[in-house]
Amino acid sequence: MDDDDADYMQGSEDEDYGFEFDDDEEAGEDAEGTDLENLYYTAKSKKEDNPEEALKAFKVIVEKEPEKGDWGFKALKQSTKLLFLVLKRPQDALKTYTQLLTYTKSAVTRNYSEKTINGILDYVGGGKGGIVEVDVLEKFYQVTKDALEDAKNERLSAKTNLKLAKLWLDRKEYVRLSKIIRDLHNATGVAGEGDDQSQRGTQLLEIYALEIQMYNETRNHKKLKEIYNATNNVRSAIPHPRIMGVIKECGGKMWMGERQWNRASEDFFESFRNYDEAGSPQRIQVLKYLVLANMLTGSEVNPFDSQETKPYKNDSQIKAMTDLVDAYQRREVHSAEKILRDNRSTIMDDPFIRSYIGELLRSLRTSYLIDLIKPYTRLELSFLARQLNVATEEVEELLIGLILEGKVEGRIDQVGMRLELDSKQSLEKKRYAALKKWTEALESVHGVVVGKTASNGRGPDMGMLGPDSFLREDRWN
């Protein structure tokens, strides 16, 4: 088995399959096989210097093999890769690939054929042969599905459909993606009593992960929430952590859209934890989302205090976010604005983060404003605008919001463009309210005591008289 075969056997769509033309390491061939083996290695030696000659030599191997076997399969595999990746002739590559699929029934082991098919589809869909037309991609996948249905290989057929669905998602081919998702749901829904329920549940979560990403990107919030809730109802599943990372990331974004910062923070943390377990680089981006959601909750807890996130605190991609958290918790609005300006590529270039930065700065400016006006009874709006480094109109808008929410007691003099605070009047109101409450409590106690005395048949004595009894004239006449 050559090294590029070993690449295929990594078995993950997240792997970066490097295109290598290395020697196979096969042994134990018979005399007839030895002749084919020599032809195979001779053909391989021509690939880099003369790919056309190599292609002809591989064709001779296929023709000379008395019946379909390993060397013909290998020759067709190499021919497909040469045509697609080197010679840039995808239509001819499709022909050799279609011929290769006929070998998968009995000529090679099922495991080896599956790895090879997955590898070729990764090359085709990964764009390593250049920009491939959509109709060519569809033909590669269609001949694969036809061959797998003929071989009754349902497991690989489902994996191939999932791979194609991921390809359409990456290419934003949502109409094609919707169709294949329907096919996947139909195939997953048909099951017998002996079927592995955990495998079906796992496959269903993979479908939901693709679906939830599609609705997130197309901003179909109603369907997004519907699928998100459906994922929580799947039982007996053992999903890959990357799949749960995707689902929880989209869930976090959904809660952010609904301004439910705490729920968003919880989902982003779960997404980060799963991506981290899967070794996915997406964990860094989701960690930024987690920090953003945590700040919007107004929490004083530093998100980097947890055991899972602490190792990433000084990561070059995360450092700007940790500085932003520090500035936010110290209510240093100017420091926060400077961090955002200086780290545009790591923070502001992400469209999702950018869409909530305004909300974050508003929250920070509001907190800063409340602290700023505490010692005063009257302030010019222009003074506050200079302190916040924003327009006077924005300060006025912030103050109106604070007054309506009851966080600031005062009024805005729009003629003089001043904020007049009611701090003294507010204090007097609070004292009066406390005194009134205390008086009412005394009167209640007095009423209870008088009632008990009357029920015992005794008249009130001097100690039981109310405070106003001494002011009545008839008391002394």
Buried (B, 14 or more C-beta within 10 A) or exposed (E): BBEBBBBBBBEEBEEEBEEEBEEBEBEEBEEEBEBBBEBBEEBBBBBEEEBEEBBEBBBBBBEBBEEBBBBBBBBBBBBBBBBBBBBEBBEBBBBBBBBBBBBBBEBBEBEBBBBBBBBBBBBBBBEBBEEBEEEBBBBBBEBBBEBBEEBEBEEBBBBBBBBBBBBBBEBEBBEBBBEBBEBBBEBBEEEEEEEEEEBBBBBBBBBBBBBBBBBBEBEBBEBBBEBBEBBEEBEEBEBBBBBBBBBBBBBBBBBBBEEBBBBBBBBBBBBBBBBBBBEBEBBBBBBBBBBBBBBBBEBEEBBBEEEBBEEBBEEEBBBBBBBBBBBBEEBBBEBBBEBBEEBEEBBBEBEBBEEBBEBBBBBBBBBBBBEBBEEBEEBBBEBBBEBBEBEBEBBBEBBEEBBEEEEBBBEBEEEEBBBEBBBEEEEEEEEEEEEEEEEEEEEEEBEEEBEEBEEEEEEEEEEBBBEEEEEEEEEEE
